[in-house]
Amino acid sequence: MRGGEDLQRLVGFLKEVNHDPSLDGVSGAALRFALSLIPAADKGAVFVLDPRLGEFAVTAAVGWDSERLKATRLPKEKIAPHLAFFGKPGIVRWPLKLALRCHGSRIPEIFSEVAGTKAALLLPLRDENGGFKGCLCLVSTRDPGAFSSGDLERLRAFEGEISGAVCAGLKWEELRERERFFRFLLERMADAVYVTTLDGEILEANPAAERQTGYSRRELLGMNIMRDLAAEEPAVTWEKVNERLLRGEVVFFEEKKRRKDGTPFWTEVAVALIEYRGRPATVSINRDITERKRLQEELERRISQLRALNRATKLLVEEIQADALIRTALSAVKEATGSEYTSLVLFDEEGKPIKRYAFPESPSLPLKLRKRGFAAWVREVGEPLFVHDIKPDGSTEPPVVWPGEAEPIPANPLLVEAGIRSFAGIPIKRKGRTVGILYADSRRPNAFAGQEDMLLTLAGHISAALEKALLYEGLKESEAHWRLLFEESPVSL
């Protein structure tokens, strides 16, 4: 039976629930509402079952030390003997005696807290499927007969609203804990996480996304992950990604992005379809794989170098014509290093350049050496020279300094004009004397970084093969000379 005053109390109760939907909030509102319905009760509490921990906990209390009661946990198995009472609406007189009969002297602490209770009015709290979730308990410390069947019926008239509110509070608490958990994961993840619309507009981003891109969260929100962050089109278009997402797939791909400062980086992306604030959205996890890509490319480059080195070694061993051997060597150097230009300059006995081979035709440099140039340095010092960056003003990194001098040697203006950024010069030696220089030039800075050993190995093979070829050509010339003398000799054998 619901009277007009009770309905007014119900409206007040529902307003409280809407104002504070937390479990503690709705439990407190439900308990105050129940106490207003049953004036004979002078105290009360709400017990709720935590299914994860298998424990009952007090979520609201009036008339007792609520903080102490809330700190008390009651394992489900200890309250099992009382479920016959807690599990259905009813009136229990002298509840402490009931606890003593069930537990003997080892009475649970929570029951000792309610010593002095003479009568209890119990209302079980059940979800929409009838599952037991807890109990609202009103007590009287004055009179064992304080509660009547009319009180019980009056409370039961609002059983649905009270149970529904507390169960909603349980769900709210579960969602809040889940949100806290996922927020914790989101904020602590090393990978960048974005929530975006299906068109790519960023709705949310975690701290790792700020670190990865250099943009603040405020800057990222509203940006388009495809247009504003992608440095180039990924292997799979976003239209195809969305098609697969709508089929329920999780899509994986690699994407090159660009940081706020302009530097590119690679990410491995996993995208899934979610609902965000009531509308379809995507969540994408972006792992920075720039270093992995670099190592992968380095491995592929080293494998390519080894293959080129093996081919070059075989060809150099087989070739005995000097000109053909040099062309083979230059082709092998270009293939192995990825340089734009390769060349070889040979010197005479006095160290003067006598011939220049190029593949392909390299920047038009005069055969004559600069007195204090890179080639003169290699010939004079007899050591390889690797310049990783030639600046527009001719300065280099590292600086090239002539022995005994302090002033760096500038790059040849013709190299600068041709856009050469990296330079390698390796001496070709024969019997300890520099007989030539092998050159590799590139328009990319740091093109030969990490390739020094391979270039030195190639130069060693070229030196040995060239010595063999020159010896062969010398023998051929000697043979031709003696054959000519023999054929023109007036003396017959």
MARTOR-665645 format. One record per residue (C-alpha): x, y, z. Coordinates in steps of 0.02 Angstrom, whole numbers, plus 50000, padded with zeros to 5 digits. Example, Ala and Ser with C-alpha at 12.3 -4.5 7.8 and 13.67 -1.06 7.14 Angstrom:
BEGIN
506154977550390/506844994750357/
***
This chain:
BEGIN
500005000050000/500695016849950/500015032350034/500225050149973/501565054350101/502515038450059/502485043149875/503185060249918/504565051550015/504875040549863/505085055849752/506365062849874/507265046049876/507355045249686/508015063149679/509415058149797/509805043049689/509925053849533/511025066349624/512265053149685/512175036649588/513675028949677/513415013249781/513705022549945/512565036549886/511075025549837/511315014149989/511245029150105/509725036150014/508835019250020/509185017450206/508555034950247/506995031850142/506655015350232/506895023250404/505665036950356/504385023550312/504615013650474/504655025650625/504865011150748/506645008050682/508015017950768/509495010850673/509835002650506/511144996250385/511324990250205/512354974650169/512944971549990/513794956149919/515414958849823/515404943849704/517244945849657/517844944449837/516424933549900/516144945450046/514724955550118/515104973650158/514114987450242/513815001550117/512715012450229/512305013250415/511275024650527/511385024350717/513055015050724/514865019450691/514675018550503/516535019850465/516915005250579/515514994850506/516064998950327/517824993250367/517144976250421/517024962450291/515994946750313/516434931450207/514934924250117/515124907350202/514954915250374/513284922950332/512654907450242/511724901050397/510734917350400/510224917550217/508594909250264/508214925550352/509184938150247/508564930250085/506734934550111/505764949050187/505404945950369/505484950850551/506804943350668/506704945450856/508294944450960/509444942550806/510984941150916/510304925250994/510084918350818/511904922350781/512474913550941/511494897950895/512304897750721/514084901950770/514264897950955/515574908351043/516474912250878/515204925250828/515704935950677/516314953250725/514964961850625/513624953950737/514494959550895/514384977250826/512484976250832/512374969751010/510844976551096/509724974250944/508044967551000/507144966450831/507624967250647/506584970550492/507434962850339/507184967150155/508224956950031/508974966249884/508824956849719/509254960949539/508054959749392/508444941149376/508074937549558/509894935849607/510264939749790/511344955349803/511184960449984/509994965550121/509254981350198/509084979150385/508094990450502/508264987250688/507514992150853/508584992651009/507064996251120/505694983351091/505744965351024/503974968050960/504334984850880/503944979050702/502264972950640/501714963950484/501024980750426/502764988250437/503424973850334/502084976150200/502374994950197/504234992150165/503904978450038/502804990349938/504414999249886/505504983649871/505694985949683/506285004049694/507485000649838/508224984849760/508324992949589/509235008149657/510524997949755/510804986149607/511035001249494/512305007749620/513224991149610/513284992349420/513845010549432/515235005549552/515754991349437/515805003049288/516785015949387/518065003149443/518194996649265/518425014349203/519775017549334/520635001349283/520605005449098/521085023449132/522565017049232/523065005549089/522805019348962/523885031649056/525265019149096/525375010748926/526995013448831/526045012948666/525065027648599/523175024948606/521905035248509/520015035048506/519435041948339/517875043848235/517735032848081/518345048147983/519925049048087/519545063748204/520445061048369/519245060748517/520445054648651/522315051548668/523395044748808/525025052048878/526065040048771/525285048148616/525935064948678/527685057848702/527645048748536/527065063448429/527685078648525/525925086048526/524995089448687/523345080648719/522435097048690/523275098848521/522915080848472/521055081848510/520185087148351/521655082948239/521405069848104/522495054648130/522555051447942/522855068947874/523805077048017/524915063048083/525195051147937/526775055047838/526225044347690/524815032947637/524845016447735/524854999747646/522974998547678/521815013547654/520675019347794/519175015447685/519724997247681/520094997947868/518325003947905/517574990547794/518504977047890/518084985048058/516234984748016/516424966147982/517044964048161/518894962148120/520374969348214/521484977248082/523384977548090/524544987747979/526144998147982/526075016947958/527365030547940/526935045848044/527715062848073/528075071048241/527705089148282/529525093648247/529415085548075/530415069748110/529645053948037/529355038048136/528575021148104/527135013448201/526334996448207/524464999748221/523054988748287/521304995948261/519634989548330/517854996048322/517075002048485/515615012548545/516165029048621/514895040548702/513475032248609/514205032248434/515345020948331/517195024848349/518875016348334/520225013148462/521965011448390/523545005948479/525115013048398/526785005148441/528355014548389/529365002348283/530595014948211/532085006148289/531444989148235/531234995548057/532975002848062/533714986348120/532704976947990/533294988547852/535074987347918/534964968347915/534274968547738/535634980647686/536994969747764/536294954347677/536264963947513/538054969647543/538644951947578/537814945747419/538584959947319/540274956647401/540184938147360/539704941747179/541074954847165/542374943147238/541914929547113/541924941446965/543554949647018/544384932647033/543784927646860/544184944146770/545954946546705/545714961746592/546124977546693/544814988846613/543444975846627/543984971846804/543864990146857/542134992046779/541574976346871/542304983047034/541444999947018/539784991746980/539974980547134/540384995547246/538855005047183/537724990047212/538414986247385/538405004047453/536925011647364/538025026247311/537535037047163/539315037647093/540865026847101/542555029947021/544365024347024/545905035046989/547575026746951/549275034746986/550955032646901/552585028846988/552775047047041/551025047947115/550265058046973/548505053146915/548555044946744/546825037746718/545075039446789/543655026746779/541875031546829/540225021946847/539085030146808/539885046246750/540215055446913/540325074346941/541555081646817/543135082946922/544805086946841/546045072646840/547345084046918/547305083347108/547085098547218/548655101647318/547675100847481/546115091047430/545305074947487/546185064247356/547875071847398/547525068147582/547155049747545/548705048047435/549825057047559/549185048847719/548845031847640/547275029447745/545425028547697/544395044547714/542545044447756/541585060947754/539815058747821/539145075947779/539705089547659/538855106047701/538345119147571/539825130047625/541055115747593/541355111847777/541275093547823/540795081847963/541975075648023/543225089347978/544665083847864/546325090747925/547995089547834/549365081447940/550255094448044/548965108048007/547465114448105/546355121847970/545055109647900/545095105747714/543515111447623/542645100047499/542935102747314/541675115847254/541215104347110/540635091147237/539605104247329/538855110347165/538395092447117/537465090247283/538655077047352/538385074947540/539395059147579/541135054647518/542235039247535/544015037847470/544985021547497/546785019347441/547175005047321/548904998947366/550184988347278/551734982847371/551384995847505/551235010347381/549615019347342/549285016047157/547505022347152/545995028447249/544265020547250/542895033747269/541065032347318/539945047847319/538155050047376/536885064047385/536305057247553/537175062047716/537885047547817/537675036147666/539245026147707/539075025747896/539245007647951/539915002347780/541745006347811/542294988247839/541384982247685/542174995847576/543904991747645/543614973347606/543074977547428/544574988947407/545714974647463/544934962847335/545084976047199/546904979147243/547334960547232/546334957947072/547064973646992/548824967947031/548444951246950/547674959646798/549114971846778/550344957546794/549384947946662/549364962946546/551224965546577/551564947546530/550494949446374/551454965146323/553104956246357/552554941346256/552004952346112/553654961746119/554694945946112/553564938345979/553804953745871/555684953045893/555684934645851/554614936845695/555664951445631/557334943545674/558414939545519/559114924645611/558114908845587/558084894445707/
***
